[in-house]
Amino acid sequence: MSLELRQLRVVKAIADEGSLTLAAQRLGMAQPSVSQALAQAERAAGGALFRRGSRGALPTPLGEVVVGHARSVLDAVERMTAAVARHREDDWPAAVRIGCAPGLLVAHLSVAVPLVAGSDVQITTAAGTAGHLAALAAGRTDAALVTHFPLPEEAAGPGDLAEGELCGAVVAVEPLFAGVCAGHRLAARPEADLAELAGERWCLPPGSDEDLGAQLAEACRRAGHPVAVRGTEYAEALELVREGRAVLPMMPGSRPAPGLVLLPLRGEPLTMATVLYWRPGGPLPEEWIRSLWEHLVRAQREIIEAAPAYRAWLAGHPDWRTTPPGPAAGHRPRG
């Protein structure tokens, strides 16, 4: 017996989601059908592909081999399907144009878009969110990958992220850490209260999303102290942090520079949401958007969350689910 594409999709979904239940939801299948397809795949492979326990469904050594090949096979099928669609439909763009705010997932777009679309990609990177959404609404770009910085009362999920004629799907909701110097009095702590950073000067690079400054100010107000903010170039901000003269909001998946430590903040007072936007009825079909979203979520889990500081934080916060189970306009990271 040979493995079929349907079985490979089930195996991949279980590996991505960590459970048969979530895999069934993602694939739009009944759970008994997912269990049956997995059993068929295991018979074809000659052994168990997953171990099920308190941490969900984890691949066995044989399962790791099958999952790796399943990804390669299904990616190849996606590329073939996209290439066929490109040659069949005159309105498919020769290059997909995507506007992005600076972020850790931007580099992955140069790999994911050709893989999913079978075409080239043109990426425009600039700070802020409003300009990218305006360009998308005006048809100057085909999609946008941007970040939102919700205020504390909205931190559990960005809510309805549709902007006028646009639709948005959350890729990840993450806490922000504080970048402090290696010699900082709190640097060795596993996490700290925002109130313990009272009196520190925060740096925000020019062009930072205005919502980040508003979120920081409100979070500090709730922590019982005003915030002092200095706008400076990112390279200068890093130097000020290394010298112990400032702290800097940083993405948890960042690889810290020498002399700098990522300090998690207790209670997640600062958060960010990464969202993929598109135009309904635009040149990119819904199934293509879903596929791109899946690639970005996989990169979030396998690349961004592999950073040691972030991995340690996630291990200590098992109730926090960074990525949503499916494309949606909102996501609450805690169940």
C-alpha positions in Angstrom: 0.0 0.0 0.0 1.3 3.5 -0.8 0.6 6.8 1.0 -2.0 8.9 -0.7 -2.1 12.7 -0.8 -5.2 12.8 1.5 -3.3 10.8 4.1 -0.2 13.0 3.7 -2.4 16.1 4.3 -3.8 14.5 7.5 -0.3 13.6 8.8 1.0 17.1 8.1 -2.1 18.7 9.8 -1.6 16.6 12.9 2.0 17.5 13.1 1.3 21.2 12.6 -1.7 21.4 15.1 -0.5 18.9 17.7 -3.8 17.0 18.0 -6.2 15.0 15.9 -9.1 17.3 17.0 -7.4 20.5 15.7 -6.2 18.8 12.6 -9.8 17.8 11.8 -11.0 21.4 12.4 -8.3 22.7 10.1 -9.0 20.2 7.3 -12.8 20.5 7.7 -13.1 16.7 8.4 -14.8 14.7 11.0 -12.4 13.4 13.6 -13.2 9.7 12.9 -12.2 10.4 9.3 -8.9 11.9 10.5 -8.3 8.9 12.7 -9.1 6.5 9.9 -6.7 8.3 7.5 -3.9 8.3 10.1 -4.4 4.5 10.7 -4.2 4.0 6.9 -1.0 6.1 6.7 0.5 4.1 9.6 -0.2 0.8 7.9 1.3 2.0 4.7 4.4 3.4 6.6 4.8 0.2 8.7 4.6 1.7 12.1 3.1 4.4 14.5 3.6 8.0 13.3 2.5 9.8 16.4 2.6 9.3 20.2 -0.4 10.7 22.0 -0.1 12.1 25.5 -0.7 15.1 27.8 1.3 17.3 25.3 -0.8 16.2 22.4 0.2 14.2 19.3 4.0 14.2 18.9 5.7 12.5 15.9 7.7 9.3 16.5 11.1 9.0 14.8 9.3 7.3 11.8 6.7 10.0 12.0 9.4 12.7 11.7 10.6 11.1 8.4 7.0 10.8 7.0 6.1 14.4 8.1 9.3 15.8 6.4 8.6 14.1 3.2 4.9 14.9 3.4 5.8 18.6 3.5 8.0 18.3 0.5 5.4 16.4 -1.5 2.5 18.7 -0.6 4.7 21.8 -1.3 5.5 20.4 -4.7 1.8 19.8 -5.4 1.0 23.4 -4.3 3.7 24.7 -6.7 2.3 22.7 -9.6 -1.3 23.7 -8.8 -0.3 27.4 -8.6 1.8 27.2 -11.8 -1.1 25.6 -13.7 -3.5 28.2 -12.4 -1.1 30.9 -13.5 -1.0 29.7 -17.0 -4.8 29.1 -17.1 -5.9 32.5 -15.7 -4.9 35.7 -17.5 -5.5 37.8 -14.4 -2.9 36.1 -12.2 -0.1 38.6 -11.4 3.4 37.8 -12.8 4.7 39.0 -9.4 2.8 39.2 -6.2 3.2 42.6 -4.6 3.3 42.6 -0.8 3.7 45.5 1.6 5.3 44.7 5.0 6.0 46.4 8.3 9.5 45.4 9.6 9.2 42.0 11.4 10.8 38.6 11.8 8.5 37.0 9.3 9.2 39.3 6.4 12.2 37.3 5.2 10.1 34.2 5.0 7.8 35.8 2.4 10.5 35.6 -0.3 10.4 31.8 0.2 6.7 31.3 0.9 5.2 33.3 -1.9 7.0 31.6 -4.8 6.3 28.3 -3.1 2.6 28.9 -2.9 2.0 31.1 -5.9 4.4 29.7 -8.5 5.4 33.3 -9.3 7.8 36.0 -8.2 7.3 38.3 -5.3 7.9 42.0 -4.8 8.3 43.0 -1.2 8.0 46.6 0.0 9.1 47.1 3.6 8.4 50.3 5.6 7.5 51.1 9.2 3.9 51.7 10.2 0.7 50.1 9.3 -1.6 52.7 7.8 0.4 53.3 4.6 0.5 49.6 3.8 -3.3 49.2 4.2 -3.9 52.3 2.1 -1.7 51.0 -0.7 -3.5 47.6 -0.5 -6.9 49.3 -0.6 -5.8 51.4 -3.6 -4.6 48.3 -5.5 -0.9 49.3 -5.5 -0.2 46.0 -3.6 -1.9 42.6 -3.6 -1.4 41.8 0.1 0.1 43.2 3.3 1.7 41.7 6.4 1.6 44.2 9.2 1.7 44.5 13.0 -0.8 45.9 15.4 -0.1 47.0 19.0 -3.4 46.7 20.9 -3.9 48.5 24.2 -3.9 46.3 27.3 -7.7 45.8 27.4 -7.5 44.5 23.8 -4.3 42.4 24.3 -6.1 39.1 24.3 -7.0 39.6 20.7 -7.0 42.4 18.1 -10.7 42.0 17.5 -12.2 42.8 14.1 -9.1 43.7 12.0 -11.0 44.3 8.7 -10.1 47.7 7.4 -12.8 49.1 5.1 -12.8 46.9 2.0 -9.9 44.7 3.4 -10.0 41.4 5.2 -7.4 40.3 7.7 -6.2 37.0 9.2 -4.1 36.9 12.4 -0.9 35.0 11.9 0.3 35.4 15.5 -0.3 37.3 18.8 2.8 37.7 20.9 4.1 39.3 24.0 6.7 42.0 23.7 9.8 41.8 25.9 12.0 44.6 27.3 15.6 44.7 25.9 17.9 45.6 28.8 21.7 45.6 29.2 23.4 42.5 30.4 24.4 44.2 33.6 20.9 45.5 34.4 19.6 44.8 37.9 16.8 42.8 36.5 18.7 41.0 33.6 19.0 37.7 35.5 15.3 37.5 36.4 13.0 35.0 34.4 10.5 37.9 34.2 9.8 41.2 35.8 6.8 43.5 36.5 6.6 46.5 34.3 6.4 48.6 37.5 10.0 47.5 38.3 11.1 49.5 35.2 9.8 52.8 36.6 12.2 55.6 35.9 13.8 53.9 32.9 13.9 55.6 29.6 12.3 53.7 26.7 13.5 54.0 23.1 11.2 53.9 20.1 12.9 54.0 16.7 11.6 56.7 14.3 8.7 55.4 12.2 7.5 53.0 14.9 3.8 52.4 14.8 2.1 55.1 16.9 0.0 52.4 18.5 3.1 51.0 20.1 3.8 54.3 21.9 0.2 54.5 23.0 0.2 50.9 24.3 3.5 51.5 26.2 2.2 54.7 27.7 -1.1 53.1 28.8 0.7 50.0 30.2 3.0 52.2 32.2 0.1 54.3 33.5 -1.6 51.1 34.7 1.7 50.0 36.3 1.6 53.2 38.3 4.3 55.4 36.7 4.6 57.7 33.7 6.8 56.6 30.8 9.8 58.5 29.4 10.2 57.8 25.7 13.1 58.8 23.4 12.9 58.5 19.6 16.2 57.4 18.1 17.5 55.2 15.3 17.5 51.5 16.0 21.3 51.2 16.0 21.6 54.0 18.4 18.8 52.6 20.6 20.7 49.3 20.8 23.9 51.1 21.9 22.0 53.1 24.5 20.5 49.8 25.9 24.0 48.1 26.0 25.2 51.1 28.0 22.4 50.8 30.4 20.9 54.2 29.5 17.6 52.9 28.0 15.3 49.9 27.5 13.7 48.9 24.3 10.5 47.0 23.4 11.6 43.9 21.5 9.9 41.0 19.7 10.4 37.8 21.8 11.8 35.9 18.8 14.6 38.5 18.3 18.2 37.2 18.5 19.6 39.6 21.1 22.8 41.5 20.3 25.9 41.1 22.5 25.5 42.9 25.8 21.7 42.9 25.5 19.2 40.6 27.3 15.5 40.0 26.5 13.5 40.4 29.7 10.0 39.0 29.7 7.3 41.2 31.4 5.0 39.5 33.8 1.3 39.6 32.8 2.2 40.4 29.1 1.4 44.2 29.4 2.8 44.8 25.9 1.6 42.7 23.0 1.7 42.7 19.2 -0.5 41.0 16.5 0.9 40.1 13.1 -1.9 40.1 10.5 -2.1 39.2 6.8 -4.4 41.4 4.8 -5.9 41.1 1.3 -8.6 42.6 -0.9 -11.7 40.4 -1.3 -12.3 40.0 -5.0 -8.6 41.0 -5.7 -6.1 39.0 -7.8 -5.3 36.6 -5.0 -7.9 33.9 -4.4 -9.0 32.8 -0.9 -7.4 29.4 -1.2 -4.1 31.0 -2.1 -4.4 33.4 0.9 -5.1 30.4 3.2 -2.1 28.5 1.9 0.2 31.6 2.4 -1.3 32.0 5.9 -0.4 28.4 6.7 3.2 28.8 5.5 3.5 32.0 7.7 2.1 30.2 10.8 4.5 27.3 10.2 7.4 29.7 10.0 6.2 31.4 13.2 6.2 28.0 15.0 9.4 26.5 13.5 11.6 29.6 13.1 10.5 32.5 15.2 9.5 30.5 18.3 12.8 28.6 18.1 14.7 31.5 19.6 16.0 30.3 23.0 14.5 33.1 25.1 11.1 32.8 23.4 11.2 29.0 23.6 11.8 29.2 27.4 9.0 31.7 27.9 6.5 29.6 25.9 7.5 26.5 27.9 6.7 28.4 31.1 3.4 29.6 29.7 1.7 26.5 28.2 -1.7 28.2 28.2 -0.5 30.8 25.7 -1.3 29.8 22.1 0.6 32.2 19.8 -1.0 31.1 16.5 -4.8 30.7 15.9 -6.2 27.3 14.7 -7.3 28.9 11.4 -7.4 32.2 9.5 -9.6 34.6 11.4 -9.8 38.3 12.0 -9.2 37.9 15.8 -7.3 35.5 18.1 -7.2 35.2 21.9 -3.9 33.6 22.9 -5.3 32.2 26.1 -8.0 29.6 25.9 
